[in-house]
Amino acid sequence: MLEFVIEQRRRNLGGAMEVGRILPFAKRRMVGPFIFLDHLGPLVLTPATAHDSDVRPHPHIGLSTVTYLLEGEIVHRDSVGSEQTIRPGEMNWMTAGSGITHSERFEKARLGDTTMQGLQSWVALPDGKEEIAPSFVNYNNGDLPVIEESGAWIRVIAGEAFGVKAAVAVHSPLFYTHCVLQPGSAAQLPPQYAERAAYIVSGSVEVEHRIFNAGQMLVFTKGQPASVKAVTEATVMMLGGDPIGERFIDWNFVSSSKERLEQAKADWRAGRMKLPDLDHDEFIPLPD
């Protein structure tokens, strides 16, 4: 059963970079450990695209960022020494823990006419792991299992669902999947998780005899059967997991402690957080 529907809100992150913000939402701050979800683009990049569309170096604590691309490519650099180009079907999992900084650049994509589209989410770290050491891993297609049946193509990006498990090291029970549904086909959301949602990237789906379209997230009632049926060919991201407790969010920081958020802000403001080795000439200042 449906609990409610979240409509994406358009946000400009600078230059041509526009996103659809889904989480956090006033009536539902989190779905399982997922505390943030943006639909990036679609953005058309050309050699003339201004560099202010790039995401300059910025900090995080208390979370893992999850970047998954549908089109295009992004160059990731971070303060633990990583430099990684992510392409469609791959996933970047960056654990901030006690603190990390990173940038996301479109320098390679701008070399030609390219469409960039993807999803970026934040997964809040559970109690006892909020301050773990920062790390970064890129996972390719071979690490993310695919199931195909009855008109449904499903890639498990993280966690366990549909009887398979991604190679991604997660810190609490969760699932995250990329589903492509042919008209008339349906997919059940995994029943074993307390909180579940489905975000429609493209196309239309039917739930409980109602039609929903791209840009809407469907949040399902705990403990009740949940499924989506494609009306047209549809791309749907299914996600959720078990709750980890209250988390506060302030700018790019997540924590169970408001005092820890204030410390992170002070550290960034004072220049105590290391910038990426290969991208340290500029950064995003703390908002006023």
PAMI-847821 format. One record per residue (C-alpha): residue number from 1; x negated, y, z; residue in one letter. Coordinates in steps of 0.001 Angstrom, whole numbers. Layout:
PAMI-847821
<r NUM, <X, Y, Z>, "A">,
...
END
This chain:
PAMI-847821
<r 1, <0, 0, 0>, "M">,
<r 2, <-1096, 3553, -688>, "L">,
<r 3, <-1884, 5821, 2248>, "E">,
<r 4, <-2367, 8973, 165>, "F">,
<r 5, <-3993, 10428, -2957>, "V">,
<r 6, <-6970, 12803, -3099>, "I">,
<r 7, <-7294, 15147, -6082>, "E">,
<r 8, <-10829, 16096, -7103>, "Q">,
<r 9, <-11750, 19769, -6639>, "R">,
<r 10, <-14059, 21357, -9212>, "R">,
<r 11, <-17295, 22815, -7849>, "R">,
<r 12, <-20156, 24603, -9612>, "N">,
<r 13, <-23570, 23618, -8250>, "L">,
<r 14, <-25477, 26093, -10401>, "G">,
<r 15, <-25815, 26856, -14102>, "G">,
<r 16, <-23906, 24371, -16231>, "A">,
<r 17, <-23738, 21742, -13472>, "M">,
<r 18, <-20109, 21218, -12486>, "E">,
<r 19, <-18806, 18389, -10338>, "V">,
<r 20, <-15511, 17023, -9139>, "G">,
<r 21, <-15657, 16920, -5323>, "R">,
<r 22, <-13621, 14056, -3837>, "I">,
<r 23, <-15036, 13467, -349>, "L">,
<r 24, <-15038, 14909, 2237>, "P">,
<r 25, <-11337, 15809, 2187>, "F">,
<r 26, <-9448, 17669, 4912>, "A">,
<r 27, <-7066, 14771, 5608>, "K">,
<r 28, <-9650, 12030, 5148>, "R">,
<r 29, <-13263, 12812, 5946>, "R">,
<r 30, <-14584, 9301, 5291>, "M">,
<r 31, <-13684, 5977, 3697>, "V">,
<r 32, <-15637, 3360, 5619>, "G">,
<r 33, <-19167, 4797, 5837>, "P">,
<r 34, <-18710, 6871, 2647>, "F">,
<r 35, <-18684, 10523, 3716>, "I">,
<r 36, <-19284, 12274, 388>, "F">,
<r 37, <-18401, 11587, -3250>, "L">,
<r 38, <-18978, 13774, -6302>, "D">,
<r 39, <-18146, 13017, -9918>, "H">,
<r 40, <-21074, 14566, -11838>, "L">,
<r 41, <-20195, 16066, -15210>, "G">,
<r 42, <-19494, 15117, -17879>, "P">,
<r 43, <-22192, 17647, -18749>, "L">,
<r 44, <-23571, 18174, -22258>, "V">,
<r 45, <-27303, 18919, -22117>, "L">,
<r 46, <-29259, 20479, -24961>, "T">,
<r 47, <-32709, 22078, -25256>, "P">,
<r 48, <-30929, 25387, -24617>, "A">,
<r 49, <-29416, 24274, -21276>, "T">,
<r 50, <-30744, 26554, -18531>, "A">,
<r 51, <-33045, 25094, -15889>, "H">,
<r 52, <-30765, 26396, -13130>, "D">,
<r 53, <-28543, 23396, -13871>, "S">,
<r 54, <-31191, 21235, -12165>, "D">,
<r 55, <-30792, 20377, -8484>, "V">,
<r 56, <-33859, 21907, -6823>, "R">,
<r 57, <-35551, 20311, -3776>, "P">,
<r 58, <-33248, 20120, -748>, "H">,
<r 59, <-33139, 18100, 2511>, "P">,
<r 60, <-31015, 15328, 4042>, "H">,
<r 61, <-30811, 13496, 7381>, "I">,
<r 62, <-28633, 10683, 8745>, "G">,
<r 63, <-27430, 9229, 5454>, "L">,
<r 64, <-28239, 7342, 2275>, "S">,
<r 65, <-27628, 9023, -1073>, "T">,
<r 66, <-26293, 6712, -3785>, "V">,
<r 67, <-26673, 7900, -7385>, "T">,
<r 68, <-25075, 5831, -10170>, "Y">,
<r 69, <-25074, 6952, -13800>, "L">,
<r 70, <-22532, 6254, -16533>, "L">,
<r 71, <-24277, 8370, -19193>, "E">,
<r 72, <-27541, 10289, -19588>, "G">,
<r 73, <-30532, 10297, -17239>, "E">,
<r 74, <-31842, 12121, -14176>, "I">,
<r 75, <-35415, 12460, -12906>, "V">,
<r 76, <-35597, 11968, -9126>, "H">,
<r 77, <-38554, 13149, -7003>, "R">,
<r 78, <-38788, 12998, -3209>, "D">,
<r 79, <-40993, 13659, -212>, "S">,
<r 80, <-41957, 9982, 274>, "V">,
<r 81, <-43755, 10102, -3078>, "G">,
<r 82, <-41118, 8648, -5397>, "S">,
<r 83, <-40658, 9755, -9004>, "E">,
<r 84, <-37974, 7789, -10827>, "Q">,
<r 85, <-35904, 8281, -13963>, "T">,
<r 86, <-32459, 6765, -13488>, "I">,
<r 87, <-30428, 5639, -16509>, "R">,
<r 88, <-26916, 4205, -17037>, "P">,
<r 89, <-26200, 1040, -15097>, "G">,
<r 90, <-29002, 1723, -12610>, "E">,
<r 91, <-28634, 2967, -9066>, "M">,
<r 92, <-30882, 5085, -6852>, "N">,
<r 93, <-30522, 4402, -3122>, "W">,
<r 94, <-32364, 6978, -1020>, "M">,
<r 95, <-32247, 6634, 2752>, "T">,
<r 96, <-32806, 9968, 4471>, "A">,
<r 97, <-32833, 8709, 8055>, "G">,
<r 98, <-34942, 11105, 10129>, "S">,
<r 99, <-35436, 13407, 7163>, "G">,
<r 100, <-36251, 13493, 3458>, "I">,
<r 101, <-36257, 16068, 657>, "T">,
<r 102, <-35639, 15423, -3030>, "H">,
<r 103, <-34818, 17017, -6369>, "S">,
<r 104, <-32771, 15861, -9358>, "E">,
<r 105, <-33902, 17193, -12713>, "R">,
<r 106, <-32594, 16966, -16265>, "F">,
<r 107, <-35906, 17773, -17933>, "E">,
<r 108, <-35972, 14614, -20104>, "K">,
<r 109, <-32269, 14741, -20925>, "A">,
<r 110, <-32639, 18329, -22167>, "R">,
<r 111, <-35062, 17230, -24901>, "L">,
<r 112, <-32098, 16197, -27067>, "G">,
<r 113, <-28337, 16523, -27115>, "D">,
<r 114, <-27278, 14302, -24224>, "T">,
<r 115, <-24109, 13795, -22188>, "T">,
<r 116, <-24726, 13248, -18486>, "M">,
<r 117, <-22077, 11684, -16250>, "Q">,
<r 118, <-22224, 9760, -13006>, "G">,
<r 119, <-21205, 9442, -9376>, "L">,
<r 120, <-23123, 10545, -6327>, "Q">,
<r 121, <-22068, 9429, -2868>, "S">,
<r 122, <-23445, 9656, 633>, "W">,
<r 123, <-23239, 6699, 2985>, "V">,
<r 124, <-23538, 7712, 6639>, "A">,
<r 125, <-25967, 5630, 8672>, "L">,
<r 126, <-24545, 3717, 11666>, "P">,
<r 127, <-25408, 4186, 15340>, "D">,
<r 128, <-28969, 3174, 16074>, "G">,
<r 129, <-30103, 3729, 12472>, "K">,
<r 130, <-29508, 7432, 11948>, "E">,
<r 131, <-33188, 8200, 12546>, "E">,
<r 132, <-34831, 5344, 10645>, "I">,
<r 133, <-37795, 6080, 8395>, "A">,
<r 134, <-36891, 7628, 5020>, "P">,
<r 135, <-37204, 5438, 1920>, "S">,
<r 136, <-36247, 5200, -1743>, "F">,
<r 137, <-35410, 2268, -4042>, "V">,
<r 138, <-34255, 2143, -7679>, "N">,
<r 139, <-32099, -861, -8551>, "Y">,
<r 140, <-31738, -1973, -12180>, "N">,
<r 141, <-29099, -4027, -13941>, "N">,
<r 142, <-30573, -7323, -12740>, "G">,
<r 143, <-30074, -6308, -9106>, "D">,
<r 144, <-26377, -5435, -9563>, "L">,
<r 145, <-24259, -8518, -10373>, "P">,
<r 146, <-21397, -8406, -12900>, "V">,
<r 147, <-18133, -10355, -12886>, "I">,
<r 148, <-15912, -10615, -15967>, "E">,
<r 149, <-12441, -12134, -15865>, "E">,
<r 150, <-8927, -11522, -17215>, "S">,
<r 151, <-9733, -8212, -18905>, "G">,
<r 152, <-11735, -6832, -15978>, "A">,
<r 153, <-15485, -6066, -16047>, "W">,
<r 154, <-16833, -5386, -12555>, "I">,
<r 155, <-20386, -4467, -11482>, "R">,
<r 156, <-21091, -4663, -7738>, "V">,
<r 157, <-23324, -1667, -7054>, "I">,
<r 158, <-23769, -2173, -3323>, "A">,
<r 159, <-22537, -4497, -629>, "G">,
<r 160, <-20464, -7618, -1172>, "E">,
<r 161, <-17253, -8015, -3192>, "A">,
<r 162, <-15542, -10546, -5450>, "F">,
<r 163, <-17725, -13347, -4139>, "G">,
<r 164, <-21064, -11775, -5111>, "V">,
<r 165, <-23574, -9541, -3351>, "K">,
<r 166, <-25805, -6800, -4735>, "A">,
<r 167, <-29530, -6854, -3941>, "A">,
<r 168, <-29209, -3457, -2277>, "V">,
<r 169, <-30207, -3278, 1397>, "A">,
<r 170, <-27264, -1663, 3217>, "V">,
<r 171, <-27014, -739, 6904>, "H">,
<r 172, <-23331, -1459, 7599>, "S">,
<r 173, <-20550, -3550, 5982>, "P">,
<r 174, <-19463, -1843, 2737>, "L">,
<r 175, <-18673, -2370, -928>, "F">,
<r 176, <-19082, -182, -4007>, "Y">,
<r 177, <-18110, -1333, -7508>, "T">,
<r 178, <-17889, -13, -11078>, "H">,
<r 179, <-14819, -1483, -12804>, "C">,
<r 180, <-13751, -1267, -16441>, "V">,
<r 181, <-10187, -2515, -16883>, "L">,
<r 182, <-8509, -3274, -20194>, "Q">,
<r 183, <-4842, -2263, -20611>, "P">,
<r 184, <-2629, -4573, -18598>, "G">,
<r 185, <-5450, -6050, -16513>, "S">,
<r 186, <-5613, -5660, -12751>, "A">,
<r 187, <-8216, -5750, -9984>, "A">,
<r 188, <-7700, -6434, -6298>, "Q">,
<r 189, <-9693, -4427, -3778>, "L">,
<r 190, <-11667, -6664, -1380>, "P">,
<r 191, <-9386, -7463, 1581>, "P">,
<r 192, <-12107, -7967, 4197>, "Q">,
<r 193, <-12908, -4275, 4715>, "Y">,
<r 194, <-10912, -1991, 6999>, "A">,
<r 195, <-10993, 1057, 4699>, "E">,
<r 196, <-10747, 1000, 885>, "R">,
<r 197, <-10247, 3451, -1953>, "A">,
<r 198, <-10337, 3591, -5748>, "A">,
<r 199, <-11499, 6646, -7713>, "Y">,
<r 200, <-10306, 6911, -11325>, "I">,
<r 201, <-13147, 8112, -13565>, "V">,
<r 202, <-11215, 7797, -16816>, "S">,
<r 203, <-7928, 6426, -18100>, "G">,
<r 204, <-4708, 5716, -16212>, "S">,
<r 205, <-3727, 3040, -13693>, "V">,
<r 206, <-520, 1892, -12051>, "E">,
<r 207, <-139, 1349, -8320>, "V">,
<r 208, <3218, 604, -6678>, "E">,
<r 209, <5070, 1556, -9875>, "H">,
<r 210, <3410, 4987, -10004>, "R">,
<r 211, <938, 6206, -12632>, "I">,
<r 212, <-2344, 7826, -11606>, "F">,
<r 213, <-4962, 9476, -13792>, "N">,
<r 214, <-8618, 10461, -14008>, "A">,
<r 215, <-9822, 12656, -11152>, "G">,
<r 216, <-7634, 11048, -8480>, "Q">,
<r 217, <-8773, 8890, -5561>, "M">,
<r 218, <-6272, 6386, -4191>, "L">,
<r 219, <-6735, 5601, -493>, "V">,
<r 220, <-5109, 2361, 624>, "F">,
<r 221, <-3505, 1424, 3934>, "T">,
<r 222, <-5583, -676, 6308>, "K">,
<r 223, <-4761, -4368, 6405>, "G">,
<r 224, <-2433, -4308, 3399>, "Q">,
<r 225, <-2946, -5830, -75>, "P">,
<r 226, <-4377, -3305, -2535>, "A">,
<r 227, <-4758, -3499, -6315>, "S">,
<r 228, <-4823, -1302, -9411>, "V">,
<r 229, <-3463, -2188, -12855>, "K">,
<r 230, <-4725, -470, -15994>, "A">,
<r 231, <-2162, 1352, -18132>, "V">,
<r 232, <-4839, 2411, -20626>, "T">,
<r 233, <-8462, 1300, -20637>, "E">,
<r 234, <-9673, 2659, -17309>, "A">,
<r 235, <-12954, 3119, -15473>, "T">,
<r 236, <-12472, 2907, -11709>, "V">,
<r 237, <-14960, 3092, -8846>, "M">,
<r 238, <-13828, 995, -5874>, "M">,
<r 239, <-15463, 1667, -2520>, "L">,
<r 240, <-15064, 1342, 1208>, "G">,
<r 241, <-16200, -572, 4243>, "G">,
<r 242, <-15889, -707, 7996>, "D">,
<r 243, <-15768, 2567, 9987>, "P">,
<r 244, <-18978, 3568, 11783>, "I">,
<r 245, <-17534, 6210, 14106>, "G">,
<r 246, <-17268, 9979, 13946>, "E">,
<r 247, <-19836, 11826, 11875>, "R">,
<r 248, <-20367, 15558, 11455>, "F">,
<r 249, <-21486, 17098, 8191>, "I">,
<r 250, <-23211, 20470, 7777>, "D">,
<r 251, <-24559, 21395, 4333>, "W">,
<r 252, <-26704, 18384, 3306>, "N">,
<r 253, <-27025, 16957, 6810>, "F">,
<r 254, <-24970, 14188, 8466>, "V">,
<r 255, <-25160, 13139, 12109>, "S">,
<r 256, <-23165, 11876, 15069>, "S">,
<r 257, <-24677, 14815, 17011>, "S">,
<r 258, <-23983, 18485, 16353>, "K">,
<r 259, <-27216, 19316, 18173>, "E">,
<r 260, <-29148, 17161, 15695>, "R">,
<r 261, <-27559, 19085, 12819>, "L">,
<r 262, <-28723, 22362, 14334>, "E">,
<r 263, <-32255, 20971, 14718>, "Q">,
<r 264, <-32306, 19880, 11066>, "A">,
<r 265, <-31163, 23327, 9943>, "K">,
<r 266, <-33861, 24968, 12058>, "A">,
<r 267, <-36508, 22614, 10663>, "D">,
<r 268, <-35538, 23411, 7071>, "W">,
<r 269, <-35329, 27120, 7729>, "R">,
<r 270, <-38800, 27097, 9316>, "A">,
<r 271, <-40412, 25053, 6536>, "G">,
<r 272, <-41082, 22004, 8714>, "R">,
<r 273, <-39615, 19505, 6201>, "M">,
<r 274, <-42089, 18367, 3552>, "K">,
<r 275, <-41171, 19068, -85>, "L">,
<r 276, <-41634, 16489, -2871>, "P">,
<r 277, <-45315, 16207, -3863>, "D">,
<r 278, <-44520, 16647, -7574>, "L">,
<r 279, <-41784, 19259, -7174>, "D">,
<r 280, <-42713, 21725, -4438>, "H">,
<r 281, <-42810, 25110, -6205>, "D">,
<r 282, <-39177, 25957, -5387>, "E">,
<r 283, <-36370, 24781, -3138>, "F">,
<r 284, <-32753, 25453, -2165>, "I">,
<r 285, <-32611, 27728, 891>, "P">,
<r 286, <-30223, 27091, 3763>, "L">,
<r 287, <-26899, 28794, 2935>, "P">,
<r 288, <-26024, 31887, 4988>, "D">,
END
